[in-house]
Amino acid sequence: MDESTPVANRSTDRILHLRQPLQKKLFMWTAGQHDDQKRIGFWHPELRLTRRQVAKEWIQTTLILCTFILAILSIFWGAFLDVERKISNLDVWIVDFDGQLTVYDDQTEPVFIGPHVVRAAEQAQAIAAPHITYTIMSPSHFNNDPLEVRRAIYNNAAWSAIVIQPNASAYLRQAVFTGDASYDPKDCCQSIYVEARDQVAVDSYLLPNLIAFETETAASIGAAWTRYILSNRTLELEVSMIPPQTLSPAVGFTKINLRPFGPPMATPAVTVGLIYLIIMAFFSFTFFMPTHTHFVDEMEPSNQHRKIYFRQLVLWKYTSTVSAYFFMSLAYSLVSLAFQIPFSASPTSHTVPPPPGAATTGYGHASFFIYWQINFIGMNALGLACENMAMFLGQPYTAIWLIFWVISNVCTAFYPLELAPHFYRYGLAFPLHNIVQATRVVLFDTTKQHMGRHIGVLLCWWGVNSLLFPIAARWLRWKVCVKPLLPKVPEEAEKGSRTSSVV
């Protein structure tokens, strides 16, 4: 280009080479040619009132956001406030079946293992430092049946149970007397729990405390038992003939995980993946709004029409929103299916853990359909609340509502309520907590005792928000169509009327 070419022409040529309209607008704005008006500096006297107004609004907005951060984010941080102190809500039963049955003719020797485990639990419970709670339960509470303890743990009656097997002391003593090399110390006691109930609480808080208790107890019993055997000369045993495992450790604990948490691909389905369910439901309002306005907007000359009745517009908007949730929840559910979360495994016995690596579902081949319907109902519970608040609040406050809605649901759904302050019990009535718990029933075959409550809470949210939907729509119509047409009262007159009313 020739150097004599005017600068304006050069700028025009540069604009023509920009393909994106947004880029052209940005270039014209920075070049000062957007509206052919002369630009002025930020500190120009003409902007004195404008700068004051901008500063005032900036301060107000910043204060609102800072207050929001302190108030709303504190809800999330507060969920972890008393975890160490609340760990006592994780209760462990100690059930001593040792000596409950007679399997040998000689029952003159005292029971050894059961009383030691019970004594160790009582000592652990007496510690002042925060710890899980140990409760001594009588075998008669379970009809003297160890399998009944498993059923109770499966049904969330307690977080875990340590069962001392019937005649554990007699089996140990018999192994010493007969030199039984096949004796397994872990057959004496069982630790029963359900990891899929809440993998965070079980893996992070329950099991570490439980393993520490078991290790200390086994070491104490082993040492006492070895002293007893070696110091009791009436037994007349040849030490070299005694199997070593009958002296140390002598006692062990078999872990019975009735419902493991897995496979790993299931993690998003009961944790952060559900956040996207809220976000997708929220943004559907923005995506579908231009579509709904076709019924009331001025159309092209070839498609002229009168506006639709308002109540029919509201009915269409509600019906189309719920229909969209139906297919969006299906797409969300198909993601879990595509990444090979098992949905066709059959349920197994409540008292027997599934084989290693095997999956179990709550409803067999119907599990995927039920999983989809839970997501559909949950999306209506979460999404219709977002629709109503978007119509009530408007921009920019809907963004604040979304963050509040996500945080208030997440902190009660992804983390155990037993370890949170009592305030967070509100999560029992919030949608996401019930979606997570219902999903655990489907994916991991956890207890179905509360399935009706979970679905009922979601349906209540759906129903209440459905009743509020037309009210929110009328509010939006008044705010957008009626309020701007109302006569505005001058600021001075408004102040005068306030003064006169005070007088």
C-alpha positions as CSV (number, residue, x, y, z in Angstrom):
1,M,0.0,0.0,0.0
2,D,1.3,3.4,-0.9
3,E,2.4,5.6,2.0
4,S,0.2,8.5,0.7
5,T,-2.9,6.4,1.3
6,P,-4.9,8.2,4.0
7,V,-4.9,6.6,7.5
8,A,-8.6,6.2,7.5
9,N,-8.5,4.1,4.3
10,R,-5.8,1.9,5.8
11,S,-8.0,1.3,8.8
12,T,-10.9,0.4,6.5
13,D,-8.7,-2.0,4.6
14,R,-7.7,-3.7,7.9
15,I,-11.4,-4.0,8.9
16,L,-12.2,-5.7,5.6
17,H,-9.6,-8.3,6.3
18,L,-11.2,-9.2,9.6
19,R,-13.6,-12.0,9.2
20,Q,-15.4,-12.0,12.5
21,P,-18.0,-9.3,13.1
22,L,-17.0,-9.1,16.8
23,Q,-13.4,-8.4,15.8
24,K,-14.6,-5.6,13.5
25,K,-16.6,-4.0,16.2
26,L,-13.7,-4.2,18.7
27,F,-11.3,-2.7,16.1
28,M,-13.7,0.2,15.3
29,W,-14.3,0.9,18.9
30,T,-10.6,1.1,19.8
31,A,-9.9,3.1,16.7
32,G,-12.5,5.7,17.7
33,Q,-14.7,5.2,14.6
34,H,-17.6,3.4,16.1
35,D,-20.0,6.3,16.0
36,D,-17.9,9.0,14.4
37,Q,-17.8,10.9,17.6
38,K,-14.7,12.4,19.2
39,R,-13.4,10.4,22.2
40,I,-12.4,12.0,25.5
41,G,-10.1,10.8,28.3
42,F,-11.2,9.1,31.5
43,W,-10.4,12.2,33.7
44,H,-12.2,14.7,31.4
45,P,-14.4,17.1,33.3
46,E,-17.4,16.0,31.3
47,L,-17.2,12.5,33.0
48,R,-17.2,13.9,36.5
49,L,-20.8,12.8,37.3
50,T,-20.4,9.6,35.3
51,R,-17.2,8.7,37.3
52,R,-19.1,9.3,40.5
53,Q,-22.0,7.1,39.4
54,V,-19.7,4.4,38.2
55,A,-17.7,4.4,41.4
56,K,-20.8,4.2,43.5
57,E,-22.2,1.3,41.5
58,W,-18.8,-0.4,41.6
59,I,-18.6,-0.1,45.4
60,Q,-22.2,-1.4,45.8
61,T,-21.6,-4.4,43.5
62,T,-18.3,-5.3,45.1
63,L,-19.9,-5.1,48.6
64,I,-22.8,-7.3,47.4
65,L,-20.4,-9.9,45.9
66,C,-18.1,-9.9,49.0
67,T,-21.1,-10.3,51.3
68,F,-22.3,-13.2,49.0
69,I,-18.9,-14.8,49.2
70,L,-18.8,-14.6,53.0
71,A,-22.4,-15.9,53.4
72,I,-22.7,-18.5,50.7
73,L,-19.2,-20.0,50.6
74,S,-19.3,-20.3,54.4
75,I,-22.1,-22.9,54.0
76,F,-19.6,-25.1,52.2
77,W,-16.7,-24.6,54.5
78,G,-19.0,-25.0,57.5
79,A,-19.9,-28.6,56.5
80,F,-16.4,-29.6,57.7
81,L,-16.3,-27.6,60.9
82,D,-16.9,-30.4,63.4
83,V,-15.7,-33.4,61.6
84,E,-13.2,-34.5,64.3
85,R,-15.8,-34.1,67.0
86,K,-18.7,-35.6,65.0
87,I,-16.7,-38.7,64.3
88,S,-18.4,-40.2,67.3
89,N,-21.5,-40.5,65.2
90,L,-19.9,-43.3,63.3
91,D,-21.0,-46.2,65.6
92,V,-19.5,-49.7,65.7
93,W,-21.3,-52.6,67.4
94,I,-19.3,-55.2,69.4
95,V,-21.3,-58.4,69.4
96,D,-19.7,-61.3,71.3
97,F,-20.9,-64.7,70.2
98,D,-17.9,-66.5,71.7
99,G,-19.1,-69.4,73.9
100,Q,-22.7,-69.1,72.8
101,L,-22.7,-72.7,71.3
102,T,-21.3,-75.9,72.7
103,V,-19.1,-77.7,70.1
104,Y,-16.8,-79.6,72.4
105,D,-17.4,-81.8,75.4
106,D,-14.8,-80.0,77.4
107,Q,-16.1,-76.6,78.2
108,T,-14.2,-76.2,81.5
109,E,-11.7,-73.7,80.1
110,P,-12.8,-70.1,80.3
111,V,-13.8,-68.1,77.2
112,F,-10.8,-66.0,76.2
113,I,-11.2,-64.0,72.9
114,G,-14.6,-62.5,73.3
115,P,-14.1,-60.9,76.8
116,H,-10.7,-59.5,75.6
117,V,-12.3,-57.8,72.6
118,V,-15.2,-56.4,74.7
119,R,-12.7,-55.1,77.2
120,A,-10.6,-53.5,74.5
121,A,-13.8,-51.7,73.1
122,E,-14.7,-50.5,76.6
123,Q,-11.2,-49.1,77.0
124,A,-11.3,-47.4,73.6
125,Q,-14.7,-45.9,74.4
126,A,-13.3,-44.4,77.6
127,I,-10.6,-42.4,75.7
128,A,-11.3,-38.7,75.9
129,A,-10.0,-37.9,72.4
130,P,-12.5,-37.9,69.6
131,H,-13.1,-41.4,68.2
132,I,-15.7,-43.7,66.7
133,T,-18.3,-45.0,69.1
134,Y,-18.1,-48.6,70.3
135,T,-21.4,-50.1,71.6
136,I,-21.5,-53.5,73.2
137,M,-24.6,-55.4,71.9
138,S,-26.0,-58.6,73.3
139,P,-26.2,-61.6,70.9
140,S,-29.8,-62.0,72.0
141,H,-30.6,-58.7,70.3
142,F,-30.0,-60.6,67.1
143,N,-31.6,-63.9,68.1
144,N,-28.1,-65.3,68.6
145,D,-27.6,-65.3,64.8
146,P,-24.5,-63.6,63.4
147,L,-26.2,-63.2,60.0
148,E,-28.8,-60.9,61.7
149,V,-25.9,-58.6,62.5
150,R,-25.1,-58.4,58.9
151,R,-28.7,-57.6,57.9
152,A,-28.7,-54.8,60.5
153,I,-25.5,-53.3,59.1
154,Y,-26.8,-53.6,55.6
155,N,-30.0,-51.7,56.6
156,N,-27.8,-48.8,58.1
157,A,-28.7,-49.6,61.7
158,A,-25.0,-48.9,62.5
159,W,-21.9,-48.0,60.5
160,S,-20.0,-51.2,61.3
161,A,-20.0,-54.2,63.6
162,I,-17.3,-56.4,65.0
163,V,-18.6,-59.9,65.5
164,I,-16.6,-62.4,67.6
165,Q,-17.5,-65.7,66.1
166,P,-19.3,-68.4,68.1
167,N,-16.8,-70.6,70.0
168,A,-13.8,-68.6,68.7
169,S,-11.8,-69.4,71.9
170,A,-12.7,-73.1,71.7
171,Y,-11.5,-73.3,68.1
172,L,-8.2,-71.5,69.0
173,R,-7.6,-73.8,72.0
174,Q,-8.4,-76.9,70.0
175,A,-5.9,-75.8,67.3
176,V,-3.2,-75.5,70.0
177,F,-4.0,-78.9,71.5
178,T,-4.1,-80.7,68.1
179,G,-1.4,-78.8,66.3
180,D,-3.8,-77.8,63.6
181,A,-1.7,-76.0,61.0
182,S,-4.7,-75.0,59.0
183,Y,-6.0,-72.7,61.7
184,D,-6.6,-69.2,60.4
185,P,-6.6,-66.4,63.0
186,K,-8.9,-64.3,60.9
187,D,-11.7,-66.8,61.4
188,C,-12.1,-65.6,65.0
189,C,-13.6,-62.1,64.3
190,Q,-15.3,-60.3,61.5
191,S,-15.6,-56.5,60.8
192,I,-18.7,-55.9,58.8
193,Y,-19.5,-52.6,57.0
194,V,-21.1,-51.2,53.8
195,E,-18.6,-49.1,51.9
196,A,-21.2,-48.0,49.3
197,R,-23.3,-46.3,52.0
198,D,-20.8,-43.4,51.9
199,Q,-17.3,-44.1,50.6
200,V,-16.0,-40.9,52.0
201,A,-17.1,-41.6,55.6
202,V,-16.1,-45.3,55.4
203,D,-12.7,-45.0,53.7
204,S,-11.5,-41.7,55.3
205,Y,-12.9,-41.9,58.8
206,L,-14.4,-45.3,59.7
207,L,-11.8,-47.8,58.4
208,P,-8.6,-46.0,59.6
209,N,-10.0,-46.0,63.2
210,L,-11.3,-49.5,62.9
211,I,-8.0,-50.9,61.6
212,A,-6.1,-49.1,64.4
213,F,-8.5,-50.7,67.0
214,E,-8.2,-54.2,65.4
215,T,-4.4,-54.0,65.2
216,E,-4.0,-53.0,68.8
217,T,-6.6,-55.5,70.1
218,A,-5.1,-58.4,68.1
219,A,-1.6,-57.6,69.5
220,S,-2.9,-57.4,73.0
221,I,-4.9,-60.7,72.8
222,G,-1.9,-62.4,71.1
223,A,0.5,-61.4,73.8
224,A,-1.9,-62.4,76.6
225,W,-2.7,-65.7,74.9
226,T,1.0,-66.6,74.4
227,R,1.8,-65.9,78.1
228,Y,-1.2,-68.0,79.1
229,I,-0.1,-71.0,77.0
230,L,3.6,-70.9,77.9
231,S,3.0,-70.3,81.6
232,N,0.3,-72.9,82.1
233,R,2.3,-76.1,82.9
234,T,-0.8,-78.1,83.3
235,L,-1.3,-78.1,79.5
236,E,1.8,-80.3,79.0
237,L,2.3,-79.1,75.4
238,E,5.5,-79.4,73.4
239,V,6.1,-75.9,72.2
240,S,7.7,-77.0,69.0
241,M,4.4,-78.8,68.1
242,I,2.3,-75.7,68.5
243,P,1.4,-74.0,65.1
244,P,3.0,-70.5,65.3
245,Q,-0.2,-68.7,64.1
246,T,-2.0,-70.0,67.1
247,L,0.3,-68.0,69.4
248,S,1.0,-65.0,67.3
249,P,-1.2,-63.3,66.2
250,A,-3.7,-66.0,67.4
251,V,-6.5,-63.6,66.6
252,G,-7.4,-61.6,63.5
253,F,-10.2,-59.8,61.9
254,T,-11.8,-60.6,58.5
255,K,-13.3,-57.6,56.8
256,I,-16.8,-58.2,55.3
257,N,-17.7,-55.4,52.9
258,L,-21.3,-56.2,52.2
259,R,-21.5,-53.6,49.3
260,P,-18.2,-52.3,47.9
261,F,-18.1,-48.9,46.2
262,G,-17.3,-49.5,42.6
263,P,-16.4,-49.6,39.8
264,P,-14.4,-46.3,39.8
265,M,-16.5,-45.0,36.8
266,A,-19.5,-44.8,39.2
267,T,-17.8,-42.0,41.2
268,P,-19.2,-39.1,39.0
269,A,-22.7,-40.6,39.1
270,V,-22.9,-40.0,42.9
271,T,-20.6,-37.0,43.2
272,V,-19.5,-34.1,41.0
273,G,-21.3,-35.4,37.9
274,L,-24.6,-34.4,39.5
275,I,-23.4,-30.8,39.6
276,Y,-23.7,-30.7,35.9
277,L,-27.3,-31.9,36.2
278,I,-28.0,-28.6,38.1
279,I,-26.0,-26.5,35.6
280,M,-27.7,-28.1,32.6
281,A,-31.1,-27.6,34.1
282,F,-30.3,-23.9,34.9
283,F,-29.0,-23.0,31.5
284,S,-31.9,-24.5,29.7
285,F,-33.8,-21.4,30.7
286,T,-31.5,-19.2,28.7
287,F,-31.3,-21.6,25.8
288,F,-35.0,-22.0,25.3
289,M,-36.1,-18.4,26.1
290,P,-35.6,-17.2,22.5
291,T,-37.7,-20.2,21.3
292,H,-40.6,-19.3,23.6
293,T,-40.6,-15.7,22.6
294,H,-41.5,-16.5,19.0
295,F,-45.1,-16.7,20.1
296,V,-45.1,-13.1,21.2
297,D,-42.4,-11.4,19.1
298,E,-43.0,-9.5,15.8
299,M,-42.2,-12.0,13.1
300,E,-41.1,-11.7,9.5
301,P,-43.7,-10.4,7.0
302,S,-44.1,-13.9,5.7
303,N,-45.0,-15.2,9.1
304,Q,-47.3,-12.6,10.6
305,H,-49.5,-13.7,13.5
306,R,-51.2,-12.4,16.6
307,K,-49.8,-13.1,20.1
308,I,-50.8,-16.2,21.9
309,Y,-52.8,-16.2,25.1
310,F,-50.5,-15.7,28.1
311,R,-51.8,-18.7,30.1
312,Q,-51.3,-20.9,27.0
313,L,-47.8,-19.5,26.6
314,V,-47.1,-20.4,30.3
315,L,-48.5,-23.9,29.7
316,W,-46.3,-24.4,26.6
317,K,-43.2,-23.2,28.4
318,Y,-43.8,-25.5,31.4
319,T,-44.6,-28.5,29.1
320,S,-41.7,-27.9,26.8
321,T,-39.3,-27.5,29.8
322,V,-40.4,-30.8,31.4
323,S,-40.1,-32.5,28.0
324,A,-36.6,-31.1,27.5
325,Y,-35.7,-32.4,31.0
326,F,-37.0,-35.9,29.9
327,F,-34.5,-36.1,27.0
328,M,-31.7,-34.2,28.8
329,S,-31.8,-36.6,31.7
330,L,-31.7,-39.5,29.2
331,A,-28.6,-38.1,27.6
332,Y,-27.0,-37.6,31.1
333,S,-27.9,-41.2,32.0
334,L,-26.5,-42.6,28.8
335,V,-23.1,-41.1,29.6
336,S,-22.9,-43.5,32.6
337,L,-24.0,-46.4,30.4
338,A,-21.4,-45.5,27.7
339,F,-18.6,-45.6,30.2
340,Q,-19.6,-49.1,31.3
341,I,-21.2,-48.6,34.6
342,P,-22.9,-52.0,35.1
343,F,-26.7,-51.7,35.0
344,S,-27.6,-55.3,34.4
345,A,-26.0,-57.2,37.3
346,S,-28.4,-59.0,39.6
347,P,-28.9,-58.2,43.3
348,T,-27.2,-60.5,45.7
349,S,-27.9,-61.6,49.3
350,H,-27.9,-58.8,51.8
351,T,-25.7,-60.9,54.1
352,V,-23.1,-62.0,51.6
353,P,-20.7,-59.6,49.8
354,P,-20.5,-59.9,46.0
355,P,-17.6,-61.8,44.6
356,P,-14.4,-59.8,44.2
357,G,-14.6,-57.6,41.1
358,A,-18.3,-58.5,40.5
359,A,-21.0,-55.8,40.4
360,T,-24.4,-55.8,41.9
361,T,-27.3,-53.5,41.2
362,G,-30.5,-52.8,43.1
363,Y,-33.0,-53.7,40.4
364,G,-31.2,-56.0,37.9
365,H,-32.0,-55.3,34.3
366,A,-34.4,-52.6,35.2
367,S,-31.7,-50.6,36.9
368,F,-30.9,-48.3,34.0
369,F,-34.5,-47.3,33.5
370,I,-34.9,-46.5,37.2
371,Y,-31.6,-44.6,37.2
372,W,-32.9,-42.5,34.3
373,Q,-36.2,-41.8,36.0
374,I,-34.4,-40.7,39.2
375,N,-32.3,-38.3,37.1
376,F,-35.5,-37.1,35.3
377,I,-37.4,-36.5,38.5
378,G,-34.3,-34.9,40.1
379,M,-33.8,-32.6,37.1
380,N,-37.3,-31.4,37.5
381,A,-36.8,-30.8,41.2
382,L,-33.6,-28.9,40.6
383,G,-34.4,-27.3,37.2
384,L,-37.9,-25.9,37.9
385,A,-36.5,-24.2,41.0
386,C,-33.9,-22.6,38.7
387,E,-36.6,-21.6,36.2
388,N,-38.7,-19.9,38.9
389,M,-35.8,-18.1,40.4
390,A,-34.6,-16.9,37.0
391,M,-38.1,-15.4,36.4
392,F,-38.3,-13.9,39.9
393,L,-34.8,-12.5,40.2
394,G,-33.7,-11.7,36.7
395,Q,-30.1,-10.7,35.7
396,P,-27.5,-10.6,37.2
397,Y,-28.9,-12.2,40.4
398,T,-29.6,-15.5,38.7
399,A,-25.9,-16.2,38.7
400,I,-25.8,-15.7,42.5
401,W,-28.8,-18.0,42.8
402,L,-27.0,-20.7,40.8
403,I,-24.0,-20.7,43.0
404,F,-26.1,-20.8,46.1
405,W,-28.2,-23.6,44.7
406,V,-25.1,-25.7,43.8
407,I,-23.3,-25.1,47.1
408,S,-26.4,-25.7,49.4
409,N,-27.0,-29.0,47.6
410,V,-23.5,-30.2,47.2
411,C,-22.4,-29.8,50.8
412,T,-25.2,-32.0,52.0
413,A,-25.1,-34.6,49.2
414,F,-21.4,-35.5,48.6
415,Y,-20.3,-35.5,52.3
416,P,-21.8,-37.5,55.2
417,L,-24.4,-35.6,57.2
418,E,-23.3,-37.6,60.3
419,L,-20.0,-35.7,60.3
420,A,-21.5,-32.2,59.7
421,P,-23.1,-29.8,62.2
422,H,-26.7,-30.3,62.9
423,F,-27.6,-27.3,60.7
424,Y,-26.9,-29.4,57.6
425,R,-29.7,-31.8,58.4
426,Y,-31.7,-29.5,56.0
427,G,-30.0,-31.6,53.3
428,L,-32.4,-34.5,54.1
429,A,-35.1,-32.3,52.4
430,F,-33.0,-31.0,49.5
431,P,-33.1,-32.6,46.1
432,L,-29.4,-33.5,45.5
433,H,-29.0,-35.5,48.7
434,N,-32.0,-37.6,47.8
435,I,-30.8,-38.1,44.2
436,V,-27.4,-39.3,45.5
437,Q,-29.0,-41.8,48.0
438,A,-31.5,-43.1,45.5
439,T,-28.7,-43.5,42.9
440,R,-26.6,-45.5,45.5
441,V,-29.6,-47.9,45.8
442,V,-29.7,-48.5,42.0
443,L,-25.9,-48.7,41.4
444,F,-24.7,-50.5,44.5
445,D,-27.8,-52.4,45.8
446,T,-27.7,-50.6,49.2
447,T,-30.7,-50.7,51.5
448,K,-34.1,-49.8,49.9
449,Q,-35.7,-48.9,53.3
450,H,-35.6,-45.2,52.5
451,M,-36.1,-45.3,48.7
452,G,-39.7,-44.1,49.0
453,R,-38.7,-41.1,51.1
454,H,-36.0,-40.1,48.5
455,I,-38.4,-40.3,45.6
456,G,-41.1,-38.5,47.6
457,V,-38.9,-35.6,48.5
458,L,-38.0,-35.1,44.8
459,L,-41.7,-35.3,43.8
460,C,-42.5,-32.7,46.4
461,W,-39.9,-30.3,45.0
462,W,-41.3,-30.9,41.5
463,G,-44.9,-30.3,42.6
464,V,-44.2,-27.1,44.6
465,N,-42.2,-25.6,41.8
466,S,-44.9,-26.5,39.3
467,L,-47.4,-24.5,41.4
468,L,-45.0,-21.6,41.6
469,F,-44.3,-21.7,37.9
470,P,-47.3,-19.6,36.7
471,I,-46.8,-17.2,39.6
472,A,-43.2,-16.6,38.6
473,A,-44.2,-16.2,34.9
474,R,-46.8,-13.5,35.9
475,W,-44.2,-11.7,37.9
476,L,-41.8,-11.8,35.0
477,R,-44.5,-10.4,32.7
478,W,-45.3,-7.6,35.1
479,K,-41.6,-6.7,35.5
480,V,-40.8,-6.7,31.8
481,C,-44.1,-5.5,30.3
482,V,-46.0,-3.5,32.9
483,K,-43.5,-2.0,35.2
484,P,-41.6,0.0,32.5
485,L,-44.9,1.7,31.5
486,L,-45.7,2.9,34.9
487,P,-45.2,6.7,35.4
488,K,-41.9,7.4,37.1
489,V,-41.9,9.6,40.2
490,P,-39.1,12.2,40.1
491,E,-36.5,11.7,42.8
492,E,-37.2,15.1,44.4
493,A,-40.9,14.5,44.5
494,E,-40.3,11.1,46.0
495,K,-38.1,12.6,48.8
496,G,-40.8,15.3,49.4
497,S,-43.5,12.8,49.7
498,R,-41.5,10.8,52.3
499,T,-40.8,14.0,54.3
500,S,-44.4,15.0,54.3
501,S,-45.5,11.5,55.4
502,V,-43.0,11.6,58.3
503,V,-44.4,15.0,59.3
